[in-house]
Each structure stands twice: as C-alpha cells, then as structure tokens.
C-alpha cells in the first residue's frame, strides 16, 4: 500500500488537485487572451501577457512538483491516474478534469504558436520585399544623386 496519511488523502490531496485545476483554468484564460491579442496584432498586450504566462506556468510547475513529491510519483500522467484509482478514488474525477484542462491548454498553446509562426513568415516576406526594393532603389541613383537608369539598346533622339 502507501505510507501517505489518510488525512492527506481526505483533505490535502483534493485541495491540491483543486489548486492545480484553478491554475490551469487561469493559464487557459491567458492563452485565450493571447490568441485574441495575436489575431488583433496587439503587441502591447502580448508583452504584458508574456510575463503573466510565465508566472502562471511557474505556478503550474510548482503545484505539479508538490503533488508528485507528496505521492512519490514521476511525471507520468498515467502513473498519477493509476495511483489515484488505487489509493484515492474520490480524487479521480478531479484528476481527469486536470488532464482535460492540460490537454486544452496544450492545444491552445499549439494554435498560438502556429499563429506566431504565420506572422513571422509574413513579416519575413515583407522584409525581404522591402530589402529588395531598397537595393533596387540604390541602383536607380548614382553617388552624385543623378538618375542612374539602365540604358536600352536604342538611344532616344538618334535616327
């Protein structure tokens, strides 16, 4: 069996799982807000959200580490589910909710990453066009500031 106290299983573990669930809900809200800021291209909000997301992710990691230490588990989700089924079946629903929330957070984070990649590619293409245009523009004028236009094979004014 396990050497974890029945008091921990009855009160502290459910409370710990509830804290994890709430932290995940907060993280999901931040990811949804980030997604809106990405769509509207609100860079000011993205900067603010980056710090909040980091703090929320650190909190999630801390809560997860505490749970694993208390239950003497590694990071595997299936180990936690199995352990809870065997030793604290009343907490299984809370754990299943955490797994669903974590899956949702992962999905949102992937979508946000894809949106960022699309924006980055678009910005890189625009920058390439601008750089190419700038290089072409420098060849239009000579060092003396006079037009340096390419000459065709035929000179105007000569018959």
Backbone as a printed PyTorch tensor [residue, N CA C, xyz], in Angstrom:
tensor([[[  0.8470,  -1.1940,   0.0000],
         [  0.0000,   0.0000,   0.0000],
         [  0.8780,   1.2380,   0.0000]],

        [[  0.4390,   2.2680,   0.6520],
         [  1.1800,   3.5260,   0.6690],
         [  1.3100,   4.0320,   2.0970]],

        [[  2.3390,   4.8380,   2.3530],
         [  2.5390,   5.3740,   3.6970],
         [  2.0370,   6.8120,   3.8130]],

        [[  1.1800,   7.2440,   2.9200],
         [  0.5950,   8.5810,   2.9530],
         [ -0.5980,   8.5560,   3.8930]],

        [[ -0.6900,   9.5660,   4.7440],
         [ -1.7330,   9.5790,   5.7700],
         [ -3.1280,   9.6940,   5.1500]],

        [[ -4.0890,   9.1230,   5.8500],
         [ -5.4700,   9.2010,   5.3800],
         [ -5.9800,  10.6380,   5.4450]],

        [[ -5.4380,  11.4350,   6.3700],
         [ -5.8240,  12.8460,   6.4540],
         [ -5.3840,  13.5940,   5.1930]],

        [[ -4.1770,  13.2980,   4.7110],
         [ -3.7010,  13.9270,   3.4870],
         [ -4.6130,  13.5410,   2.3240]],

        [[ -4.9450,  12.2600,   2.2410],
         [ -5.7960,  11.7800,   1.1480],
         [ -7.1920,  12.3940,   1.1980]],

        [[ -7.6830,  12.6270,   2.4090],
         [ -9.0560,  13.1210,   2.5610],
         [ -9.1680,  14.6380,   2.3840]],

        [[ -8.1520,  15.3820,   2.7790],
         [ -8.2920,  16.8430,   2.7460],
         [ -7.2550,  17.5430,   1.8740]],

        [[ -5.9830,  17.2570,   2.1040],
         [ -4.9410,  17.9890,   1.4020],
         [ -4.8640,  17.6490,  -0.0850]],

        [[ -4.9730,  16.3680,  -0.4280],
         [ -4.8840,  15.9810,  -1.8390],
         [ -6.0170,  16.5840,  -2.6700]],

        [[ -7.2770,  16.4860,  -2.2220],
         [ -8.3360,  17.1390,  -3.0130],
         [ -8.1080,  18.6490,  -3.1560]],

        [[ -7.6220,  19.2810,  -2.1010],
         [ -7.3350,  20.7060,  -2.1450],
         [ -6.2000,  20.9890,  -3.1280]],

        [[ -5.1720,  20.1560,  -3.1060],
         [ -4.0380,  20.3110,  -4.0220],
         [ -4.5000,  20.1740,  -5.4740]],

        [[ -5.3360,  19.1790,  -5.7470],
         [ -5.8350,  18.9780,  -7.1070],
         [ -6.7250,  20.1370,  -7.5520]],

        [[ -7.5140,  20.6770,  -6.6210],
         [ -8.3440,  21.8410,  -6.9450],
         [ -7.4800,  23.0530,  -7.2980]],

        [[ -6.3770,  23.2280,  -6.5540],
         [ -5.4580,  24.3370,  -6.8460],
         [ -4.8500,  24.1660,  -8.2350]],

        [[ -4.4800,  22.9460,  -8.5690],
         [ -3.9230,  22.6820,  -9.9000],
         [ -4.9440,  22.9840, -10.9930]],

        [[ -6.1870,  22.5540, -10.7550],
         [ -7.2470,  22.8180, -11.7290],
         [ -7.4750,  24.3040, -11.9240]],

        [[ -7.5000,  25.0530, -10.8340],
         [ -7.6940,  26.5070, -10.9250],
         [ -6.5180,  27.1680, -11.6320]],

        [[ -5.3190,  26.7120, -11.3470],
         [ -4.1370,  27.2750, -12.0170],
         [ -4.1970,  27.0000, -13.5180]],

        [[ -4.6710,  25.8230, -13.8980],
         [ -4.8220,  25.5030, -15.3190],
         [ -5.8940,  26.3750, -15.9650]],

        [[ -6.9900,  26.6100, -15.2670],
         [ -8.0380,  27.4760, -15.8100],
         [ -7.5040,  28.8970, -16.0270]],

        [[ -6.7180,  29.3790, -15.0920],
         [ -6.1050,  30.6970, -15.2250],
         [ -5.1730,  30.7200, -16.4310]],

        [[ -4.3740,  29.6650, -16.5890],
         [ -3.4420,  29.5760, -17.7140],
         [ -4.2080,  29.5420, -19.0360]],

        [[ -5.2990,  28.7960, -19.0860],
         [ -6.1200,  28.7190, -20.3020],
         [ -6.6880,  30.0880, -20.6460]],

        [[ -7.1540,  30.8100, -19.6490],
         [ -7.6760,  32.1630, -19.8780],
         [ -6.5910,  33.0580, -20.4700]],

        [[ -5.3710,  32.9400, -19.9540],
         [ -4.2580,  33.7180, -20.5100],
         [ -3.9740,  33.3290, -21.9590]],

        [[ -4.0270,  32.0300, -22.2550],
         [ -3.7950,  31.5690, -23.6290],
         [ -4.8870,  32.0700, -24.5700]],

        [[ -6.1240,  32.0740, -24.1150],
         [ -7.2230,  32.5880, -24.9380],
         [ -7.0670,  34.0890, -25.1750]],

        [[ -6.6470,  34.8140, -24.1430],
         [ -6.4050,  36.2500, -24.2810],
         [ -5.2400,  36.5000, -25.2360]],

        [[ -4.2060,  35.6580, -25.1250],
         [ -3.0660,  35.7680, -26.0270],
         [ -3.5100,  35.5410, -27.4790]],

        [[ -4.3700,  34.5680, -27.6700],
         [ -4.8530,  34.2740, -29.0200],
         [ -5.5660,  35.4820, -29.6070]],

        [[ -6.4060,  36.1300, -28.8070],
         [ -7.0990,  37.3390, -29.2780],
         [ -6.1070,  38.4450, -29.6040]],

        [[ -5.1000,  38.6060, -28.7540],
         [ -4.0900,  39.6410, -28.9990],
         [ -3.2960,  39.3360, -30.2640]],

        [[ -3.0530,  38.0670, -30.5380],
         [ -2.3510,  37.6900, -31.7670],
         [ -3.2070,  38.0060, -32.9880]],

        [[ -4.4970,  37.7180, -32.8920],
         [ -5.4010,  37.9690, -34.0220],
         [ -5.5130,  39.4650, -34.2950]],

        [[ -5.6050,  40.2560, -33.2340],
         [ -5.7470,  41.7070, -33.4080],
         [ -4.4020,  42.4160, -33.5100]],

        [[ -3.3180,  41.6550, -33.4210],
         [ -1.9540,  42.1790, -33.5040],
         [ -1.6850,  43.2560, -32.4590]],

        [[ -2.1310,  42.9950, -31.2400],
         [ -1.9470,  43.9220, -30.1270],
         [ -0.6390,  43.5920, -29.4070]],

        [[  0.4580,  44.1670, -29.8780],
         [  1.7770,  43.8350, -29.3260],
         [  1.9370,  44.2820, -27.8800]],

        [[  1.3080,  45.3710, -27.4960],
         [  1.3800,  45.8340, -26.1010],
         [  0.7980,  44.7780, -25.1590]],

        [[ -0.3530,  44.2450, -25.5220],
         [ -0.9910,  43.2260, -24.6870],
         [ -0.1540,  41.9420, -24.6720]],

        [[  0.4580,  41.6030, -25.7960],
         [  1.2940,  40.3970, -25.8570],
         [  2.4800,  40.4990, -24.9110]],

        [[  3.0620,  41.6690, -24.8100],
         [  4.1880,  41.8720, -23.8930],
         [  3.7370,  41.6590, -22.4520]],

        [[  2.5990,  42.2280, -22.1060],
         [  2.0540,  42.0710, -20.7580],
         [  1.7050,  40.6140, -20.4790]],

        [[  1.1130,  39.9590, -21.4590],
         [  0.7130,  38.5590, -21.2880],
         [  1.9080,  37.6200, -21.1250]],

        [[  3.0140,  37.9440, -21.7550],
         [  4.1940,  37.0740, -21.6730],
         [  4.6230,  36.9000, -20.2180]],

        [[  4.6650,  37.9680, -19.4630],
         [  5.0430,  37.8900, -18.0460],
         [  4.0040,  37.1070, -17.2450]],

        [[  2.7350,  37.3780, -17.4900],
         [  1.6680,  36.6630, -16.7790],
         [  1.6980,  35.1730, -17.0990]],

        [[  1.9410,  34.8410, -18.3570],
         [  2.0180,  33.4360, -18.7580],
         [  3.1910,  32.7340, -18.0760]],

        [[  4.3080,  33.4060, -17.9900],
         [  5.4830,  32.8270, -17.3350],
         [  5.1780,  32.5520, -15.8670]],

        [[  4.5630,  33.4960, -15.1970],
         [  4.2070,  33.3140, -13.7890],
         [  3.2100,  32.1670, -13.6200]],

        [[  2.2240,  32.0970, -14.4940],
         [  1.2180,  31.0290, -14.4130],
         [  1.8530,  29.6670, -14.6840]],

        [[  2.7500,  29.6020, -15.6590],
         [  3.4270,  28.3350, -15.9700],
         [  4.3070,  27.8980, -14.7940]],

        [[  4.9870,  28.8500, -14.1680],
         [  5.8040,  28.5210, -12.9940],
         [  4.9370,  28.0010, -11.8510]],

        [[  3.7800,  28.6110, -11.6650],
         [  2.8520,  28.1670, -10.6080],
         [  2.3700,  26.7460, -10.8960]],

        [[  2.0220,  26.4700, -12.1460],
         [  1.5980,  25.1190, -12.5230],
         [  2.6990,  24.0990, -12.2660]],

        [[  3.8960,  24.4380, -12.6240],
         [  5.0320,  23.5420, -12.4210],
         [  5.2460,  23.2830, -10.9330]],

        [[  5.1500,  24.3240, -10.1450],
         [  5.3150,  24.2010,  -8.6910],
         [  4.2500,  23.2770,  -8.0950]],

        [[  3.0010,  23.4870,  -8.4800],
         [  1.9140,  22.6550,  -7.9600],
         [  2.0710,  21.1950,  -8.3840]],

        [[  2.4780,  20.9960,  -9.6140],
         [  2.6900,  19.6420, -10.1160],
         [  3.8200,  18.9500,  -9.3660]],

        [[  4.9000,  19.6750,  -9.1200],
         [  6.0290,  19.1060,  -8.3800],
         [  5.6370,  18.7380,  -6.9620]],

        [[  4.8620,  19.5860,  -6.3110],
         [  4.3970,  19.2980,  -4.9470],
         [  3.5650,  18.0230,  -4.9370]],

        [[  2.6200,  17.9160,  -5.8920],
         [  1.7790,  16.7150,  -5.9630],
         [  2.6190,  15.4610,  -6.1630]],

        [[  3.5380,  15.5070,  -7.1080],
         [  4.3640,  14.3270,  -7.3860],
         [  5.2230,  13.9480,  -6.1910]],

        [[  5.7630,  14.9540,  -5.4950],
         [  6.5790,  14.6700,  -4.3150],
         [  5.7380,  14.0280,  -3.2130]],

        [[  4.5740,  14.5840,  -2.9760],
         [  3.7050,  14.0460,  -1.9120],
         [  3.2700,  12.6150,  -2.2080]],

        [[  3.0470,  12.3170,  -3.4960],
         [  2.5750,  10.9870,  -3.8830],
         [  3.7310,  10.0580,  -4.2750]],

        [[  4.9610,  10.5750,  -4.2260],
         [  6.1510,   9.8000,  -4.6250],
         [  6.0110,   9.2460,  -6.0390]],

        [[  5.6520,  10.1230,  -6.9740],
         [  5.4520,   9.7190,  -8.3680],
         [  6.4130,  10.4420,  -9.2860]],

        [[  6.6450,   9.8400, -10.4680],
         [  7.3780,  10.5640, -11.5000],
         [  6.3820,  11.4390, -12.2530]],

        [[  6.7640,  11.9920, -13.3670],
         [  5.9090,  12.9590, -14.0560],
         [  4.8420,  12.3410, -14.9540]],

        [[  4.7410,  11.0270, -14.9950],
         [  3.7930,  10.3900, -15.9100],
         [  2.3510,  10.5740, -15.4500]],

        [[  1.5410,  11.0370, -16.3860],
         [  0.1180,  11.2480, -16.1100],
         [ -0.5830,   9.9290, -15.7860]],

        [[ -0.2010,   8.8490, -16.4780],
         [ -0.8550,   7.5600, -16.2360],
         [ -0.5030,   7.0120, -14.8550]],

        [[  0.7220,   7.2970, -14.3750],
         [  1.0720,   6.8690, -13.0240],
         [  0.1950,   7.5520, -11.9860]],

        [[ -0.0620,   8.8230, -12.1940],
         [ -0.9200,   9.5610, -11.2640],
         [ -2.3320,   9.0030, -11.3040]],

        [[ -2.8590,   8.7640, -12.4870],
         [ -4.2180,   8.2090, -12.6030],
         [ -4.3060,   6.8480, -11.9330]],

        [[ -3.3170,   6.0000, -12.1690],
         [ -3.3070,   4.6670, -11.5650],
         [ -3.2200,   4.7680, -10.0510]],

        [[ -2.3230,   5.6340,  -9.5820],
         [ -2.1460,   5.7960,  -8.1410],
         [ -3.4420,   6.2720,  -7.4960]],

        [[ -4.0680,   7.2620,  -8.0990],
         [ -5.3190,   7.7860,  -7.5360],
         [ -6.4170,   6.7370,  -7.5390]],

        [[ -6.5080,   5.9530,  -8.5930],
         [ -7.5150,   4.8880,  -8.6660],
         [ -7.3190,   3.8940,  -7.5270]],

        [[ -6.0740,   3.5860,  -7.2190],
         [ -5.7820,   2.5980,  -6.1750],
         [ -5.8910,   3.1630,  -4.7640]],

        [[ -5.4510,   4.4080,  -4.5640],
         [ -5.3250,   4.9340,  -3.2040],
         [ -6.2810,   6.0700,  -2.8510]],

        [[ -6.7920,   6.7700,  -3.8420],
         [ -7.6820,   7.9060,  -3.5740],
         [ -8.7070,   8.0290,  -4.6970]],

        [[ -9.5790,   7.0100,  -4.8360],
         [-10.5250,   7.0270,  -5.9570],
         [-11.4460,   8.2570,  -5.9690]],

        [[-11.6730,   8.8570,  -4.8090],
         [-12.5260,  10.0450,  -4.7600],
         [-11.8950,  11.2260,  -5.4980]],

        [[-10.5900,  11.1650,  -5.7220],
         [ -9.8820,  12.2550,  -6.4080],
         [ -9.7440,  12.0100,  -7.9050]],

        [[-10.1910,  10.8730,  -8.3800],
         [-10.0160,  10.5360,  -9.7980],
         [-10.7130,  11.5330, -10.7220]],

        [[-11.8970,  11.9920, -10.3550],
         [-12.6090,  12.9490, -11.2050],
         [-11.8360,  14.2640, -11.2980]],

        [[-11.3210,  14.7340, -10.1700],
         [-10.5370,  15.9690, -10.1850],
         [ -9.3060,  15.8060, -11.0680]],

        [[ -8.6800,  14.6230, -11.0100],
         [ -7.5120,  14.3790, -11.8560],
         [ -7.8990,  14.3560, -13.3300]],

        [[ -9.0120,  13.7030, -13.6400],
         [ -9.4730,  13.6650, -15.0340],
         [ -9.7500,  15.0760, -15.5540]],

        [[-10.3030,  15.9280, -14.6970],
         [-10.5280,  17.3320, -15.0810],
         [ -9.2030,  18.0330, -15.3710]],

        [[ -8.1910,  17.7650, -14.5440],
         [ -6.8710,  18.3620, -14.7420],
         [ -6.2920,  17.9130, -16.0770]],

        [[ -6.4220,  16.6280, -16.3820],
         [ -5.9020,  16.1090, -17.6550],
         [ -6.6120,  16.7800, -18.8240]],

        [[ -7.9230,  16.9400, -18.7420],
         [ -8.6760,  17.6070, -19.8140],
         [ -8.2540,  19.0690, -19.9580]],

        [[ -8.0790,  19.7540, -18.8350],
         [ -7.6450,  21.1510, -18.8730],
         [ -6.2360,  21.2640, -19.4560]],

        [[ -5.3640,  20.3510, -19.0720],
         [ -3.9910,  20.3770, -19.5940],
         [ -3.9940,  20.1260, -21.1070]],

        [[ -4.8590,  19.2350, -21.5560],
         [ -4.9730,  18.9680, -22.9920],
         [ -5.4560,  20.2090, -23.7190]],

        [[ -6.4220,  20.8860, -23.1510],
         [ -6.9380,  22.1330, -23.7530],
         [ -5.8400,  23.1940, -23.7960]],

        [[ -5.1050,  23.3380, -22.7040],
         [ -4.0240,  24.3260, -22.6580],
         [ -2.9630,  24.0050, -23.7080]],

        [[ -2.6290,  22.7460, -23.8370],
         [ -1.6440,  22.3260, -24.8350],
         [ -2.1220,  22.6750, -26.2460]],

        [[ -3.3790,  22.3920, -26.5170],
         [ -3.9620,  22.6740, -27.8380],
         [ -3.9350,  24.1770, -28.1340]],

        [[ -4.3580,  24.9860, -27.1730],
         [ -4.3460,  26.4420, -27.3590],
         [ -2.9260,  26.9520, -27.5800]],

        [[ -1.9940,  26.4210, -26.8240],
         [ -0.6040,  26.8530, -26.9550],
         [ -0.0600,  26.5050, -28.3380]],

        [[ -0.4260,  25.3360, -28.8540],
         [ -0.0030,  24.9520, -30.2050],
         [ -0.5870,  25.9030, -31.2520]],

        [[ -1.8590,  26.2060, -31.1300],
         [ -2.5070,  27.1220, -32.0810],
         [ -1.8310,  28.4910, -32.0320]],

        [[ -1.5860,  29.0000, -30.8230],
         [ -0.9340,  30.3020, -30.6900],
         [  0.4610,  30.2780, -31.3150]],

        [[  1.1770,  29.1800, -31.1240],
         [  2.4950,  29.0480, -31.7420],
         [  2.4160,  29.0610, -33.2510]],

        [[  1.3980,  28.4090, -33.8070],
         [  1.2200,  28.4000, -35.2620],
         [  0.8930,  29.7950, -35.7860]],

        [[  0.0590,  30.5250, -35.0530],
         [ -0.2700,  31.8950, -35.4620],
         [  0.9980,  32.7580, -35.4370]],

        [[  1.8090,  32.5840, -34.4150],
         [  3.0620,  33.3420, -34.3240],
         [  3.9640,  33.0000, -35.5040]],

        [[  4.0580,  31.7210, -35.8510],
         [  4.8890,  31.3120, -36.9870],
         [  4.3780,  31.9160, -38.3010]],

        [[  3.0560,  31.9350, -38.4820],
         [  2.4860,  32.5490, -39.6910],
         [  2.8290,  34.0330, -39.7690]],

        [[  2.6810,  34.7290, -38.6590],
         [  3.0030,  36.1640, -38.6180],
         [  4.4900,  36.3830, -38.9030]],

        [[  5.3140,  35.5260, -38.3240],
         [  6.7570,  35.6500, -38.5250],
         [  7.1210,  35.4580, -39.9940]],

        [[  6.5510,  34.4390, -40.6260],
         [  6.8170,  34.2130, -42.0550],
         [  6.3360,  35.3950, -42.8920]],

        [[  5.1700,  35.9100, -42.5710],
         [  4.6300,  37.0570, -43.3010],
         [  5.5430,  38.2670, -43.1370]],

        [[  5.9990,  38.5060, -41.9220],
         [  6.9050,  39.6350, -41.6750],
         [  8.2360,  39.4420, -42.4000]],

        [[  8.7370,  38.2140, -42.4350],
         [  9.9890,  37.9490, -43.1330],
         [  9.8440,  38.1830, -44.6360]],

        [[  8.7140,  37.7740, -45.2110],
         [  8.4750,  38.0150, -46.6330],
         [  8.4060,  39.5110, -46.9130]],

        [[  7.6760,  40.2460, -46.0870],
         [  7.5600,  41.6950, -46.2760],
         [  8.9250,  42.3580, -46.1590]],

        [[  9.7240,  41.9170, -45.1990],
         [ 11.0610,  42.4740, -45.0300],
         [ 11.9290,  42.1770, -46.2500]],

        [[ 11.8250,  40.9640, -46.7860],
         [ 12.5910,  40.6180, -47.9900],
         [ 12.2030,  41.5080, -49.1580]],

        [[ 10.9100,  41.7510, -49.3250],
         [ 10.4410,  42.6280, -50.4100],
         [ 10.9890,  44.0380, -50.2160]],

        [[ 10.9270,  44.5310, -48.9920],
         [ 11.4220,  45.8860, -48.7210],
         [ 12.9300,  45.9810, -48.9400]],

        [[ 13.6710,  44.9800, -48.5000],
         [ 15.1210,  44.9950, -48.6900],
         [ 15.4750,  44.9330, -50.1710]],

        [[ 14.7590,  44.1070, -50.9130],
         [ 14.9900,  44.0000, -52.3510],
         [ 14.6800,  45.3280, -53.0300]],

        [[ 13.5900,  45.9500, -52.6500],
         [ 13.2190,  47.2460, -53.2240],
         [ 14.2580,  48.3000, -52.8690]],

        [[ 14.7770,  48.2410, -51.6490],
         [ 15.7870,  49.2120, -51.2280],
         [ 17.0680,  49.0290, -52.0270]],

        [[ 17.4490,  47.7940, -52.2940],
         [ 18.6510,  47.5350, -53.0910],
         [ 18.4580,  48.0310, -54.5140]],

        [[ 17.2840,  47.8040, -55.0640],
         [ 16.9940,  48.2820, -56.4140],
         [ 16.9580,  49.8100, -56.4570]],

        [[ 16.4470,  50.4180, -55.4070],
         [ 16.3470,  51.8760, -55.3570],
         [ 17.7310,  52.5050, -55.3020]],

        [[ 18.6690,  51.8650, -54.6610],
         [ 20.0100,  52.4470, -54.5860],
         [ 20.7030,  52.4180, -55.9320]],

        [[ 20.3040,  51.5040, -56.8010],
         [ 20.9420,  51.4680, -58.1160],
         [ 20.2710,  52.4330, -59.0980]],

        [[ 19.1580,  53.0130, -58.7320],
         [ 18.4710,  53.9750, -59.5930],
         [ 19.2160,  55.3030, -59.5950]],

        [[ 19.8390,  55.6600, -58.4750],
         [ 20.5690,  56.9230, -58.3650],
         [ 22.0490,  56.6240, -58.1550]],

        [[ 22.8760,  57.3930, -58.8010],
         [ 24.3180,  57.2440, -58.6430],
         [ 24.7910,  57.9540, -57.3950]],

        [[ 26.1120,  57.8910, -57.1600],
         [ 26.6890,  58.5370, -55.9860],
         [ 26.5260,  60.0530, -56.0320]],

        [[ 26.4180,  60.5870, -57.2260],
         [ 26.2540,  62.0370, -57.3670],
         [ 24.8030,  62.4740, -57.2410]],

        [[ 23.8840,  61.5240, -57.0140],
         [ 22.4790,  61.8490, -56.8470],
         [ 21.7060,  61.9290, -58.1360]],

        [[ 22.3830,  61.7430, -59.2330],
         [ 21.7350,  61.8050, -60.5400],
         [ 21.1600,  60.4290, -60.8880]],

        [[ 20.0630,  60.4280, -61.6600],
         [ 19.4630,  59.1460, -62.0490],
         [ 20.4910,  58.2660, -62.7480]],

        [[ 20.4540,  57.0280, -62.4100],
         [ 21.3560,  56.0430, -62.9930],
         [ 20.4840,  54.9390, -63.5840]],

        [[ 19.7140,  55.3290, -64.5740],
         [ 18.7430,  54.4160, -65.1510],
         [ 19.4200,  53.4910, -66.1580]],

        [[ 18.9590,  52.2620, -66.2370],
         [ 19.5340,  51.3550, -67.2130],
         [ 19.2550,  51.8430, -68.6360]],

        [[ 20.2120,  51.6800, -69.4810],
         [ 20.0970,  52.1380, -70.8710],
         [ 19.7100,  50.9620, -71.7280]],

        [[ 18.7150,  51.1950, -72.5990],
         [ 18.3290,  50.1340, -73.5140],
         [ 19.2660,  50.1730, -74.7120]],

        [[ 19.1330,  49.2590, -75.6160],
         [ 19.9950,  49.1720, -76.7860],
         [ 19.8260,  50.3320, -77.7440]],

        [[ 18.7730,  51.0950, -77.6610],
         [ 18.4980,  52.1680, -78.6210],
         [ 18.5400,  53.5170, -77.9020]],

        [[ 19.1990,  54.4760, -78.4480],
         [ 19.2870,  55.7930, -77.8450],
         [ 18.1840,  56.6500, -78.4030]],

        [[ 17.4940,  57.3460, -77.5400],
         [ 16.4300,  58.2470, -77.9880],
         [ 17.0450,  59.4480, -78.7000]],

        [[ 16.4370,  59.9080, -79.7230],
         [ 16.8980,  61.0880, -80.4380],
         [ 17.7950,  60.7640, -81.6020]],

        [[ 18.3060,  59.5870, -81.7150],
         [ 19.1130,  59.1900, -82.8750],
         [ 18.2480,  58.3970, -83.8260]],

        [[ 18.3900,  58.7300, -85.0900],
         [ 17.6240,  58.0320, -86.1050],
         [ 18.5000,  57.0400, -86.8130]]])
